[in-house]
Amino acid sequence: MPLKMHENETMTPRERVETVLSIKEPDRVPMVAAFHCAPALLTGMTLEEYFFDIPKSFEAVKKVWEMFGGFDIYSGCSPLLGYYLPFPGSHSMFYFDWILPKGNVPEQMQERELMKRADY
């Protein structure tokens, strides 16, 4: 898989992002892919497969990378990994009770009260 997708690109994705971070002008604006589960739908996988089969979800992301002509930043493959971070994040199972995908039914967040009014 080539890093430079088009002949008019003069930078690799890494060079492009590093250039922008150093407040210089890149060959084009970097593209950040925030797809969540779109790679599953675009490649014919179920959401359940995309969440739980990490190698398969990685292959789906690579196919979508090629479909879109490349992108410069992507946070990973299966969204499942974001729910099991070793520290409490915005989607952490520490804060929410998640019902993870079955078939093509997306994940569902069940909020619960973390602190009562009296705890303040």
N, C-alpha and C positions, 0 to 999 in steps of 0.2 A: 504494500500500500504506500503510494508516494506521499511525502509530506507536503510538497508544493503541488496543489491541485490544478492550477492554471498556469499557462506559460507566461502571463504577465505578472505573476507573483514573484517577488524577489526575496521574500523572507519565508522561513519556516514558521509554523504556528508559535513555537517557543520564542524565536527571534522577535516575532511581531509583538507578543505579549510583553517580553522584556523591554522592547523599545518603548511601548506605551507606558510601562511602569517607570521608565527613566525619563518620562515627559519629553519624548522625542517623537518625530513623525514616522509612522509605519508605512508600508506600501499600500495598506488598506486598513479599514477599521476592523479590529478583531471581532470575531463572532463568538459569543458565549451561548452554548446550547443548554437550554433549560427545558428539557423535554418531559421529564418525569416518566410517564408510561407510554408516551407516543411511539418509541421504538418497537414496543410489543405490537401495537396495532398496525404500524407501518410494515412490519415484517411477518404478520400472520400468526404471532404467538398469542397465547392467552395471557392475561395479567398474572395468573397464578404461576405459569411457567417463567415469566419474566422476573417475578419476585424471587422464586425459590431455586431456579436453575441458573446459578451465577455464570458458568461458562456460556450457556445459551444466551443469556441477556447481554453478555459482552459481545458475542457475535452479532446480535441484533443492533447494538450501538454502532459497531463497525460498518454494518450495511447502511444504516441511516447516515453515518458520516459520509459514505460514498454517494448516497442519494442526494445529499445537500451540497455536495462539492467541498466537503470538509468544514470543520469549524475549529476554532483555536483553543477553546477551553470547554471541558466537559467534566462534571464532577464524579463520574463513575458510571457503573452499569446498574445493577439491581437496586431499586429504591429501598429494599429491605435493609441494606447495610446502614442507612441513615436512622433507622428506628432502634438499632442496637449499639449506638455509640457508647464508649466506656465512660462518658460524662453526660449529664443532662443537657440536651439540646432542644430546639424548638419542637421537634417531632419525636422526642425521646419517649420510650415506654415508661420512663420515670414519671412523666406528667400525665400521660393519657393512656387509656386502655384502648389498644388498637385491635380491630378485627381485620386480619390480613386477608388478601384476595383469595377467592375460590372461583375457579373458572375465569370468567370475564367480569366478575363483580369487583369493583375497586375496593381498596381498603377503606375502612370506616373508623373514624375517631369517636370515641365515647369519652366525653369530658367528665371529670369528677371534681368535686370541691377539694382543693388542696389546703386551704386555710379557712377557718370559720371567722365570722366577723369578730368574735371575742379574741381571736388569736392576734389581732392587730393591736 
